[in-house]
Amino acid sequence: MEDDDQQKTLDLVKELVHRLLSHNPTAPNNAAQNPNPTDLNNSFRYAVRILSSKLTPSIAPDADAIAESIKRRLATQGKSSKALSFADLYNKFASKTGAGSINNKWAVLYLLKIVSEDRKVSQASQNSALLLPNLTLDDREIGGDSRNSRRGDKGWENGVLVVAKDPENLREIAFREFVDLIKEENEVSEEVLVRDVLYACQGIDGKYVKFDADLDGYVLPENFKVPRSTRTMVRKLCELGWLFRKVRGYITDSLDSFPTAEVGTVGQALCAALQDELSEYYKLLAVLETQAMNPIPLVSRSATSGNYLSLRRLSVWFVEPMVKMRLMAVLVDTCKVLKGGAMAGSIHLHAQHGDPLVHEFMKSLLRRVCSPLFEMVRRWVLEGELEDIFSEFFIVSETKAKESLWREGYRLHSMMLPSFISQPLAQRILRTGKSINFLRVCCDDRGWADAATEAAAAAGTSTRRGSLGYGETDALENLVAEAAKRIDKHLLDVMYSRYKFKEHCLAIKRYLLLGQGDFVQYLMDSIGEELSEPANTISSFKLAGFLESAIRSSNAQYDDRDILDRVRVNMMVQSTGDRGWDVFSLEYDASVPLNTVFTESVMAEYRRIFNFLWKLRRVEHALIGAWKTMKPNCITSNSFVKLQGAVKSQLLVTLRQCQVLWNEMNHFVTNLQYYIMFEVLEVSWSNFSDEMESAKDLDDLLAAHEKYLNSIVEKSLLGERSRPLYKSLFVLFDLILRYRGQVDRLYEGIYELQRKSSKQTAKKTSEPPGSWIGEGRKALTQRAGEFLQNMGKELGAIAKEYTSLLEVFLSELPVQQHIDLKFLLFRLDFTEFYSQLHPTK
Amino acid sequence: MDPEAAKTARESLELSFQMSNILDTGLDRHTLSVLIALCDLGLNPEALTVVVKNCAQKLSSSPPPTPASSS
């Protein structure tokens, strides 16, 4: 078979040579010429020698690439119609397969190409082969043709150059010298450099251009002889390679460290977006590489080609990818240490750029990067779920007890807050999710899901994943606003209707703040004596019994059973020497979820107010009791009759003193009571009611309640600034209670006296020994006189003390900041009685 | 050769000839067919071109032969 082939080959070659030599298109008669036999033999031998030298072709056997280059050449020569028909023919040619077709199509094409080029070249003069190697085919051909035409009449005589006096010859010489110079300098050809640069731009070391770790860049080592301009250009182009390395390094690092959970979902999104950009970049590089291969370098020296892709062309192509790659490298640098929302925020800052290319690029990156964040927001706002394994979200949760879920369960993590989400929006987002969780955990409510779906429908997005993206911050705001509105409303509805928040507030006002007057009266009446005992002897069960009976006998019995159950007696921490009065207090039991509003500290505040009000009530009660005793009645009037003159006048004086003092004290206490009840409590309550009506969400409600409490505390002299005043007030109260004691004693004495004297008149029989009645009337009078004198003195002391204390109190009152206390002063001193007493004020 | 293969071969040759005309190689149909056959047998096309060029040179260098007596 081999021999057969060989013989066939030889025959064919012979045939070929014969044909070629006999073919002469310039022959006038166009007849087949018979060649010289010697010529024929020579040629044949030469042919065989060449063909058996087993030269391998210098190009890859790619028929398509060759066809492309032929087409391009035809097109650049301006023969575009020919190019089209060639393309057509080639398509048909290439589609012929099977028996009888040509197997090595590429060989045929290559053959045709070289032959046609050779012909063109041989039609030009010989010198054009020595032209600049880097010029394009165009220039060469044009130059060759023009030179050809110009030299048409010159003729060549055995290759001897005829030097003539025309400038073109000089140019020729100059060109030749230059070509020699370039050949000297260029150890490395441009195509190879271009290919190396293309490799460098993918991060791979080429034959000559390698990555130098010391210089941190791709360099052409010094030992290769390359002109300096080329070196600089290579350096510039390899910047792209350096940037590419950086970006790719970041991506691989992130992907590696993903299992260790240092890179969060946002980081992964960034990596994915960068990888997409890099694949675009690879596409560009692939196109450039095919360009670089084309046109193909040829073996035949007479047909040189300029490479389509020179370093300069490459630098033009690289302009846009360079910009993008630089952006990506900058991003990679800033985002290496950031995570989550902070990363999104910093990328957003980069996107604030005037250049539309940069802006668009950053925007598309951001859209990808923010999608996990937005997803988290959406889930939080519509479902209250925080799925944040890598802690990238700007809301963090802390496990707390149910009571403090609202206040402390969730908070904003401002580091992770991206800059395109403003603070108010973030607050609203936090509150909405908190409300959902609150409803779910504390209120056992399921209705929020409907509210959420409604909100989503209203905002135009769905409750599915991935319906929001960056650049749609408006849509996000819309969604959040809708969700917030609905969920807040729902929460407030639940608070008001299911948990009867308002009713509870009212109940606290009535019981803890002593608003239910008749109940307080009964309570005071029943446990009054009980509380005068030392604290450790009082049992809270007994007190609870009293409480119950007080409730039953007042209007409070018509109240809601649930509310009444919550009112309890609370004995505070006792120290020795305390009376019941000091440790008694009522408390209200608020359960979840109401204890979000009525926390421990809030209840402590209420207790303080209760204590104060209770004391005030006690004093009032005491004074009223005193009045009851001091009513003019027959006993006292009788004593007027029976007693002697001196004693009588003394009695009158004492009584009068007593009455006057009582009046003063009563005036003070009544006005204070009035002030507290109406100007402080009721006013604050109505303000609070209004605010409750207009509250939009639980935060508002909490704030309103705090304001309510604070205003009560401030106005009723319990605040920090009123401390000295508060102390003097208590001293006053003590004084009043002492007075009451005195009054009781006085009247007891009077009754005793009365009884004695009436007894004396009624019965003249013998009295039991030891009583002073038996001493007779004189002794009685004397005793009475002494007694009354003592009383009078003590009452006088009390009166003096009272006046001085009141003066102190009143003097401190105007100093207070709160404007309402001025009203108290006005009430207490509306006749300016006190200020007149002390005109120095 | 069956008629199908013959037809394919003829068409391929025709197409190659037309391509060669577009490229202005100056080869005629017969020469081209020989060249194609040689390429198909696996010879290096560059070598073949050298042969062609050589012969062309020889042709252009030698004066147009007078109609001599055929051998």
Boltz contact constraints between the chains, C-beta under 6 A:
constraints:
  - contact:
      token1: [A, 9]
      token2: [B, 41]
      max_distance: 6.0
  - contact:
      token1: [A, 12]
      token2: [B, 34]
      max_distance: 6.0
  - contact:
      token1: [A, 12]
      token2: [B, 37]
      max_distance: 6.0
  - contact:
      token1: [A, 12]
      token2: [B, 38]
      max_distance: 6.0
  - contact:
      token1: [A, 15]
      token2: [B, 34]
      max_distance: 6.0
  - contact:
      token1: [A, 16]
      token2: [B, 34]
      max_distance: 6.0
  - contact:
      token1: [A, 19]
      token2: [B, 30]
      max_distance: 6.0
  - contact:
      token1: [A, 19]
      token2: [B, 31]
      max_distance: 6.0
  - contact:
      token1: [A, 20]
      token2: [B, 55]
      max_distance: 6.0
  - contact:
      token1: [A, 21]
      token2: [B, 55]
      max_distance: 6.0
  - contact:
      token1: [A, 24]
      token2: [B, 59]
      max_distance: 6.0
  - contact:
      token1: [A, 27]
      token2: [B, 64]
      max_distance: 6.0
  - contact:
      token1: [A, 33]
      token2: [B, 65]
      max_distance: 6.0
  - contact:
      token1: [A, 34]
      token2: [B, 70]
      max_distance: 6.0
  - contact:
      token1: [A, 43]
      token2: [B, 55]
      max_distance: 6.0
  - contact:
      token1: [A, 47]
      token2: [B, 51]
      max_distance: 6.0
  - contact:
      token1: [A, 50]
      token2: [B, 47]
      max_distance: 6.0
  - contact:
      token1: [A, 50]
      token2: [B, 50]
      max_distance: 6.0
  - contact:
      token1: [A, 51]
      token2: [B, 43]
      max_distance: 6.0
  - contact:
      token1: [A, 51]
      token2: [B, 47]
      max_distance: 6.0
  - contact:
      token1: [A, 55]
      token2: [B, 44]
      max_distance: 6.0
  - contact:
      token1: [A, 55]
      token2: [B, 47]
      max_distance: 6.0
  - contact:
      token1: [A, 57]
      token2: [B, 44]
      max_distance: 6.0
  - contact:
      token1: [A, 57]
      token2: [B, 46]
      max_distance: 6.0
  - contact:
      token1: [A, 82]
      token2: [B, 22]
      max_distance: 6.0
  - contact:
      token1: [A, 86]
      token2: [B, 22]
      max_distance: 6.0
  - contact:
      token1: [A, 89]
      token2: [B, 15]
      max_distance: 6.0
  - contact:
      token1: [A, 89]
      token2: [B, 18]
      max_distance: 6.0
  - contact:
      token1: [A, 89]
      token2: [B, 19]
      max_distance: 6.0
  - contact:
      token1: [A, 92]
      token2: [B, 15]
      max_distance: 6.0
  - contact:
      token1: [A, 93]
      token2: [B, 15]
      max_distance: 6.0
  - contact:
      token1: [A, 96]
      token2: [B, 8]
      max_distance: 6.0
  - contact:
      token1: [A, 96]
      token2: [B, 12]
      max_distance: 6.0
  - contact:
      token1: [A, 99]
      token2: [B, 5]
      max_distance: 6.0
  - contact:
      token1: [A, 100]
      token2: [B, 5]
      max_distance: 6.0
  - contact:
      token1: [A, 100]
      token2: [B, 8]
      max_distance: 6.0
  - contact:
      token1: [A, 100]
      token2: [B, 9]
      max_distance: 6.0
  - contact:
      token1: [A, 101]
      token2: [B, 8]
      max_distance: 6.0
  - contact:
      token1: [A, 101]
      token2: [B, 12]
      max_distance: 6.0
  - contact:
      token1: [A, 102]
      token2: [B, 12]
      max_distance: 6.0
  - contact:
      token1: [A, 102]
      token2: [B, 36]
      max_distance: 6.0
  - contact:
      token1: [A, 102]
      token2: [B, 40]
      max_distance: 6.0
  - contact:
      token1: [A, 103]
      token2: [B, 40]
      max_distance: 6.0
  - contact:
      token1: [A, 104]
      token2: [B, 39]
      max_distance: 6.0
  - contact:
      token1: [A, 104]
      token2: [B, 40]
      max_distance: 6.0
  - contact:
      token1: [A, 107]
      token2: [B, 39]
      max_distance: 6.0
  - contact:
      token1: [A, 107]
      token2: [B, 45]
      max_distance: 6.0
  - contact:
      token1: [A, 108]
      token2: [B, 16]
      max_distance: 6.0
  - contact:
      token1: [A, 108]
      token2: [B, 36]
      max_distance: 6.0
  - contact:
      token1: [A, 108]
      token2: [B, 39]
      max_distance: 6.0
  - contact:
      token1: [A, 110]
      token2: [B, 45]
      max_distance: 6.0
  - contact:
      token1: [A, 111]
      token2: [B, 45]
      max_distance: 6.0
  - contact:
      token1: [A, 112]
      token2: [B, 20]
      max_distance: 6.0
  - contact:
      token1: [A, 112]
      token2: [B, 23]
      max_distance: 6.0
  - contact:
      token1: [A, 112]
      token2: [B, 25]
      max_distance: 6.0
  - contact:
      token1: [A, 114]
      token2: [B, 49]
      max_distance: 6.0
  - contact:
      token1: [A, 115]
      token2: [B, 25]
      max_distance: 6.0
  - contact:
      token1: [A, 115]
      token2: [B, 49]
      max_distance: 6.0
  - contact:
      token1: [A, 115]
      token2: [B, 52]
      max_distance: 6.0
  - contact:
      token1: [A, 116]
      token2: [B, 23]
      max_distance: 6.0
  - contact:
      token1: [A, 116]
      token2: [B, 24]
      max_distance: 6.0
  - contact:
      token1: [A, 116]
      token2: [B, 25]
      max_distance: 6.0
  - contact:
      token1: [A, 118]
      token2: [B, 53]
      max_distance: 6.0
  - contact:
      token1: [A, 119]
      token2: [B, 26]
      max_distance: 6.0
  - contact:
      token1: [A, 299]
      token2: [B, 46]
      max_distance: 6.0
